[in-house]
């Protein structure tokens, strides 16, 4: 998706439709964060991208303290 900040970059960008779909999906599933980066399925490094997305998503989750140690 082209923005003022990214318009100079000649790299694949996510479409506005994909951003909207991911946002609606996140809202429908009560997610805390939307990771609207390039589509990992189209990437050669899809597994690495999936791990990165999972790690980024975990950062915005509530923390739970363990008790009884």
N, CA, C and O atoms as a GROMACS GRO file, in nm:
protein
  276
    1UNK      N    1   0.085  -0.116   0.000
    1UNK     CA    2   0.000   0.000   0.000
    1UNK      C    3   0.090   0.123   0.000
    1UNK      O    4   0.178   0.136   0.085
    2UNK      N    5   0.068   0.210  -0.094
    2UNK     CA    6   0.150   0.331  -0.101
    2UNK      C    7   0.104   0.434   0.001
    2UNK      O    8  -0.014   0.466   0.012
    3UNK      N    9   0.200   0.485   0.074
    3UNK     CA   10   0.178   0.597   0.167
    3UNK      C   11   0.286   0.700   0.135
    3UNK      O   12   0.374   0.674   0.054
    4UNK      N   13   0.278   0.816   0.198
    4UNK     CA   14   0.383   0.916   0.177
    4UNK      C   15   0.520   0.860   0.212
    4UNK      O   16   0.620   0.891   0.147
    5UNK      N   17   0.525   0.778   0.317
    5UNK     CA   18   0.652   0.724   0.363
    5UNK      C   19   0.705   0.614   0.271
    5UNK      O   20   0.826   0.601   0.254
    6UNK      N   21   0.616   0.534   0.212
    6UNK     CA   22   0.661   0.420   0.132
    6UNK      C   23   0.653   0.440  -0.018
    6UNK      O   24   0.693   0.352  -0.094
    7UNK      N   25   0.602   0.552  -0.064
    7UNK     CA   26   0.580   0.572  -0.207
    7UNK      C   27   0.709   0.566  -0.289
    7UNK      O   28   0.705   0.531  -0.408
    8UNK      N   29   0.822   0.598  -0.230
    8UNK     CA   30   0.950   0.596  -0.302
    8UNK      C   31   1.003   0.455  -0.321
    8UNK      O   32   1.085   0.432  -0.410
    9UNK      N   33   0.958   0.359  -0.240
    9UNK     CA   34   1.013   0.223  -0.243
    9UNK      C   35   0.957   0.144  -0.361
    9UNK      O   36   0.836   0.139  -0.383
   10UNK      N   37   1.048   0.084  -0.435
   10UNK     CA   38   1.007  -0.001  -0.547
   10UNK      C   39   1.009  -0.146  -0.499
   10UNK      O   40   1.097  -0.224  -0.535
   11UNK      N   41   0.911  -0.179  -0.416
   11UNK     CA   42   0.902  -0.312  -0.358
   11UNK      C   43   0.756  -0.353  -0.357
   11UNK      O   44   0.667  -0.268  -0.362
   12UNK      N   45   0.729  -0.485  -0.350
   12UNK     CA   46   0.590  -0.529  -0.343
   12UNK      C   47   0.523  -0.470  -0.220
   12UNK      O   48   0.581  -0.464  -0.112
   13UNK      N   49   0.399  -0.428  -0.239
   13UNK     CA   50   0.324  -0.370  -0.127
   13UNK      C   51   0.188  -0.438  -0.117
   13UNK      O   52   0.133  -0.485  -0.217
   14UNK      N   53   0.136  -0.442   0.002
   14UNK     CA   54   0.005  -0.500   0.026
   14UNK      C   55  -0.102  -0.406  -0.032
   14UNK      O   56  -0.083  -0.285  -0.036
   15UNK      N   57  -0.213  -0.463  -0.075
   15UNK     CA   58  -0.320  -0.380  -0.130
   15UNK      C   59  -0.408  -0.327  -0.017
   15UNK      O   60  -0.412  -0.383   0.092
   16UNK      N   61  -0.478  -0.220  -0.045
   16UNK     CA   62  -0.571  -0.165   0.054
   16UNK      C   63  -0.683  -0.264   0.084
   16UNK      O   64  -0.734  -0.267   0.196
   17UNK      N   65  -0.721  -0.344  -0.014
   17UNK     CA   66  -0.825  -0.447   0.008
   17UNK      C   67  -0.776  -0.549   0.110
   17UNK      O   68  -0.851  -0.588   0.200
   18UNK      N   69  -0.650  -0.593   0.097
   18UNK     CA   70  -0.594  -0.689   0.192
   18UNK      C   71  -0.588  -0.631   0.333
   18UNK      O   72  -0.619  -0.700   0.431
   19UNK      N   73  -0.549  -0.505   0.344
   19UNK     CA   74  -0.544  -0.440   0.476
   19UNK      C   75  -0.684  -0.436   0.537
   19UNK      O   76  -0.702  -0.466   0.655
   20UNK      N   77  -0.782  -0.398   0.458
   20UNK     CA   78  -0.920  -0.391   0.507
   20UNK      C   79  -0.971  -0.528   0.549
   20UNK      O   80  -1.034  -0.541   0.655
   21UNK      N   81  -0.945  -0.631   0.468
   21UNK     CA   82  -0.989  -0.767   0.502
   21UNK      C   83  -0.926  -0.815   0.632
   21UNK      O   84  -0.994  -0.874   0.716
   22UNK      N   85  -0.797  -0.792   0.648
   22UNK     CA   86  -0.728  -0.836   0.770
   22UNK      C   87  -0.777  -0.758   0.892
   22UNK      O   88  -0.786  -0.813   1.002
   23UNK      N   89  -0.810  -0.632   0.872
   23UNK     CA   90  -0.862  -0.552   0.983
   23UNK      C   91  -1.000  -0.601   1.026
   23UNK      O   92  -1.025  -0.617   1.146
   24UNK      N   93  -1.088  -0.626   0.931
   24UNK     CA   94  -1.222  -0.677   0.963
   24UNK      C   95  -1.212  -0.814   1.029
   24UNK      O   96  -1.284  -0.841   1.125
   25UNK      N   97  -1.124  -0.900   0.978
   25UNK     CA   98  -1.105  -1.033   1.037
   25UNK      C   99  -1.057  -1.021   1.182
   25UNK      O  100  -1.104  -1.093   1.270
   26UNK      N  101  -0.963  -0.931   1.205
   26UNK     CA  102  -0.911  -0.912   1.341
   26UNK      C  103  -1.020  -0.861   1.434
   26UNK      O  104  -1.033  -0.909   1.547
   27UNK      N  105  -1.098  -0.766   1.389
   27UNK     CA  106  -1.208  -0.713   1.471
   27UNK      C  107  -1.310  -0.822   1.502
   27UNK      O  108  -1.358  -0.832   1.615
   28UNK      N  109  -1.343  -0.903   1.403
   28UNK     CA  110  -1.441  -1.010   1.422
   28UNK      C  111  -1.392  -1.116   1.519
   28UNK      O  112  -1.473  -1.185   1.582
   29UNK      N  113  -1.260  -1.130   1.531
   29UNK     CA  114  -1.202  -1.232   1.619
   29UNK      C  115  -1.142  -1.174   1.746
   29UNK      O  116  -1.062  -1.239   1.814
   30UNK      N  117  -1.180  -1.050   1.779
   30UNK     CA  118  -1.134  -0.984   1.902
   30UNK      C  119  -0.983  -0.982   1.917
   30UNK      O  120  -0.932  -0.996   2.028
   31UNK      N  121  -0.911  -0.965   1.807
   31UNK     CA  122  -0.765  -0.956   1.813
   31UNK      C  123  -0.723  -0.817   1.855
   31UNK      O  124  -0.792  -0.719   1.827
   32UNK      N  125  -0.609  -0.809   1.921
   32UNK     CA  126  -0.556  -0.683   1.971
   32UNK      C  127  -0.478  -0.606   1.867
   32UNK      O  128  -0.460  -0.484   1.878
   33UNK      N  129  -0.431  -0.677   1.764
   33UNK     CA  130  -0.340  -0.614   1.669
   33UNK      C  131  -0.366  -0.670   1.530
   33UNK      O  132  -0.403  -0.786   1.514
   34UNK      N  133  -0.345  -0.586   1.430
   34UNK     CA  134  -0.353  -0.629   1.290
   34UNK      C  135  -0.214  -0.619   1.232
   34UNK      O  136  -0.153  -0.512   1.233
   35UNK      N  137  -0.164  -0.730   1.180
   35UNK     CA  138  -0.033  -0.730   1.115
   35UNK      C  139  -0.058  -0.732   0.965
   35UNK      O  140  -0.080  -0.838   0.906
   36UNK      N  141  -0.053  -0.617   0.904
   36UNK     CA  142  -0.087  -0.604   0.763
   36UNK      C  143   0.038  -0.590   0.678
   36UNK      O  144   0.052  -0.494   0.602
   37UNK      N  145   0.128  -0.687   0.691
   37UNK     CA  146   0.247  -0.685   0.608
   37UNK      C  147   0.221  -0.762   0.480
   37UNK      O  148   0.108  -0.806   0.456
   38UNK      N  149   0.321  -0.778   0.398
   38UNK     CA  150   0.306  -0.849   0.271
   38UNK      C  151   0.254  -0.990   0.295
   38UNK      O  152   0.276  -1.049   0.401
   39UNK      N  153   0.186  -1.043   0.197
   39UNK     CA  154   0.124  -1.175   0.208
   39UNK      C  155   0.230  -1.283   0.218
   39UNK      O  156   0.308  -1.304   0.124
   40UNK      N  157   0.234  -1.351   0.330
   40UNK     CA  158   0.336  -1.454   0.353
   40UNK      C  159   0.319  -1.573   0.259
   40UNK      O  160   0.417  -1.641   0.229
   41UNK      N  161   0.198  -1.600   0.214
   41UNK     CA  162   0.175  -1.714   0.125
   41UNK      C  163   0.246  -1.698  -0.009
   41UNK      O  164   0.282  -1.797  -0.072
   42UNK      N  165   0.266  -1.575  -0.052
   42UNK     CA  166   0.330  -1.551  -0.181
   42UNK      C  167   0.481  -1.546  -0.170
   42UNK      O  168   0.551  -1.540  -0.271
   43UNK      N  169   0.532  -1.549  -0.049
   43UNK     CA  170   0.675  -1.536  -0.024
   43UNK      C  171   0.746  -1.670  -0.029
   43UNK      O  172   0.687  -1.773   0.007
   44UNK      N  173   0.870  -1.671  -0.072
   44UNK     CA  174   0.950  -1.794  -0.067
   44UNK      C  175   0.981  -1.831   0.077
   44UNK      O  176   0.998  -1.949   0.108
   45UNK      N  177   0.987  -1.732   0.164
   45UNK     CA  178   1.017  -1.755   0.305
   45UNK      C  179   0.889  -1.755   0.389
   45UNK      O  180   0.884  -1.692   0.495
   46UNK      N  181   0.788  -1.824   0.343
   46UNK     CA  182   0.657  -1.820   0.409
   46UNK      C  183   0.665  -1.869   0.554
   46UNK      O  184   0.599  -1.813   0.641
   47UNK      N  185   0.745  -1.972   0.581
   47UNK     CA  186   0.756  -2.022   0.718
   47UNK      C  187   0.819  -1.917   0.810
   47UNK      O  188   0.771  -1.896   0.921
   48UNK      N  189   0.924  -1.853   0.763
   48UNK     CA  190   0.989  -1.749   0.844
   48UNK      C  191   0.893  -1.633   0.865
   48UNK      O  192   0.886  -1.578   0.976
   49UNK      N  193   0.819  -1.594   0.762
   49UNK     CA  194   0.723  -1.486   0.777
   49UNK      C  195   0.614  -1.523   0.875
   49UNK      O  196   0.571  -1.440   0.955
   50UNK      N  197   0.568  -1.647   0.871
   50UNK     CA  198   0.464  -1.692   0.964
   50UNK      C  199   0.516  -1.686   1.108
   50UNK      O  200   0.442  -1.646   1.198
   51UNK      N  201   0.641  -1.724   1.130
   51UNK     CA  202   0.700  -1.717   1.264
   51UNK      C  203   0.712  -1.571   1.309
   51UNK      O  204   0.685  -1.540   1.425
   52UNK      N  205   0.752  -1.484   1.219
   52UNK     CA  206   0.763  -1.342   1.252
   52UNK      C  207   0.626  -1.285   1.289
   52UNK      O  208   0.613  -1.212   1.387
   53UNK      N  209   0.525  -1.318   1.210
   53UNK     CA  210   0.389  -1.269   1.238
   53UNK      C  211   0.341  -1.320   1.373
   53UNK      O  212   0.279  -1.246   1.450
   54UNK      N  213   0.369  -1.447   1.403
   54UNK     CA  214   0.327  -1.505   1.530
   54UNK      C  215   0.397  -1.435   1.647
   54UNK      O  216   0.334  -1.406   1.749
   55UNK      N  217   0.526  -1.408   1.632
   55UNK     CA  218   0.601  -1.340   1.738
   55UNK      C  219   0.550  -1.198   1.758
   55UNK      O  220   0.532  -1.154   1.871
   56UNK      N  221   0.526  -1.125   1.649
   56UNK     CA  222   0.475  -0.989   1.659
   56UNK      C  223   0.336  -0.987   1.724
   56UNK      O  224   0.307  -0.901   1.807
   57UNK      N  225   0.253  -1.080   1.685
   57UNK     CA  226   0.118  -1.087   1.741
   57UNK      C  227   0.122  -1.116   1.891
   57UNK      O  228   0.041  -1.062   1.967
   58UNK      N  229   0.216  -1.198   1.934
   58UNK     CA  230   0.226  -1.233   2.076
   58UNK      C  231   0.268  -1.112   2.160
   58UNK      O  232   0.234  -1.105   2.278
   59UNK      N  233   0.340  -1.018   2.101
   59UNK     CA  234   0.385  -0.901   2.176
   59UNK      C  235   0.270  -0.814   2.226
   59UNK      O  236   0.285  -0.744   2.326
   60UNK      N  237   0.159  -0.816   2.157
   60UNK     CA  238   0.047  -0.730   2.196
   60UNK      C  239  -0.056  -0.800   2.283
   60UNK      O  240  -0.158  -0.741   2.316
   61UNK      N  241  -0.030  -0.924   2.320
   61UNK     CA  242  -0.123  -0.998   2.405
   61UNK      C  243  -0.103  -0.960   2.551
   61UNK      O  244   0.007  -0.921   2.591
   62UNK      N  245  -0.209  -0.972   2.631
   62UNK     CA  246  -0.196  -0.942   2.776
   62UNK      C  247  -0.096  -1.040   2.841
   62UNK      O  248  -0.085  -1.156   2.802
   63UNK      N  249  -0.027  -0.989   2.940
   63UNK     CA  250   0.067  -1.073   3.014
   63UNK      C  251  -0.007  -1.145   3.127
   63UNK      O  252  -0.099  -1.089   3.188
   64UNK      N  253   0.031  -1.267   3.153
   64UNK     CA  254  -0.028  -1.346   3.260
   64UNK      C  255   0.085  -1.389   3.354
   64UNK      O  256   0.180  -1.455   3.311
   65UNK      N  257   0.074  -1.351   3.479
   65UNK     CA  258   0.176  -1.387   3.577
   65UNK      C  259   0.150  -1.529   3.628
   65UNK      O  260   0.036  -1.568   3.652
   66UNK      N  261   0.258  -1.603   3.643
   66UNK     CA  262   0.247  -1.737   3.701
   66UNK      C  263   0.261  -1.724   3.852
   66UNK      O  264   0.348  -1.651   3.902
   67UNK      N  265   0.177  -1.793   3.924
   67UNK     CA  266   0.182  -1.789   4.070
   67UNK      C  267   0.214  -1.926   4.124
   67UNK      O  268   0.205  -2.025   4.052
   68UNK      N  269   0.250  -1.932   4.251
   68UNK     CA  270   0.274  -2.061   4.316
   68UNK      C  271   0.411  -2.119   4.295
   68UNK      O  272   0.429  -2.241   4.302
   69UNK      N  273   0.507  -2.036   4.270
   69UNK     CA  274   0.643  -2.088   4.252
   69UNK      C  275   0.714  -2.098   4.381
   69UNK      O  276   0.830  -2.139   4.385
   0.00000   0.00000   0.00000
